[in-house]
């Protein structure tokens, strides 16, 4: 009986996949340790700043914005979802 990874159906856990997952886990733990050294507010602000600058370079971000524009065309401005105010909600 071969070991399968969760979410990948019946694909066997190859040596390359084990190495890749191990490296990804080590990188995640390294980043998590770095964020744990800061207070929660600072870590949250740093994480938000990083993702605002890193995420636009990924295809997944562009795809999500495309879907948001299709779902809510009046609420998406320059790639970010605008927060509605109570005055805007009453006008709608």
N, C-alpha and C positions, 0 to 999 in steps of 0.2 A: 504494500500500500504506500503510494508516494504522497508526500505532504503537499498540499495545495495552499496557495495564499488566498486569504479572504477577498472576495470581490473580483477575482480573476477567473472564476469558473473552475475548470479542471486543469488549468495550466500548472505544470510542476514547478516547484521552487528551485530554479537553476542556481548554480554557483554565482553567476554574474548578478542575478537578481538579489541574492543574499548580500553580496558585496555592496550593491547599489543601495539597498535598504539600510544597511549598516552605516554607510557614509551619510545618507540623508538623516538618519536618526542622530548620529554624532553631531552633524551640523545644527540640527534643531536644538539639541541639548546645549550646545555652545551658545547659540543665540539666546535661548531661554535663560541661561546662567547670566549672560550679559545684561539682560533686561531685569533680572532679579536683583541686581546690585543697585537699581534706582528705586526711588519711591514710586508708588503706583501712578500718580499724576504725571510724573516726568516720563516714565516708561510708556504710558499711553500717548502722551504728546509726541514723543520720539517715534513711536510706531506709526501714528497717524501721519506725521510728516514724511517718514520713509515711504509709506504706501502711496501717498499722494504724488510722490516723485518717481517711484519705481513702477507702480501698476500700469500707468498709461503705455508702457513699453511692451506689455504682454498682449497677445491676441485675445485672451480670455476677457480682459478689461474692455477692449473694443467691442467684442461680441455682446457683453453685458450691456454696454451703453446703447448699442443698436437695438437690443430688445427693450430697454427702457424707453427709448424714443418711440418705438412702435406701440408700446403699451400705454405710455403717458406722454403724448407729443407736446402738450401744453406745459408740462412741468419740468422738462429737461432743458437746461441751459448750459451751453459750453461743456457738455460732458458730465455735469453733476446735477443731481436731483435737487431742485430748489425746495426749500422748506416753505410750506404754505402758511400764511398768517390767517388769523380769524377773519380779517376783512376780505381776503381773497376767497376764503371758503364761502362767505356769505354771497359774494358776487357770482359764484359758479352755479 
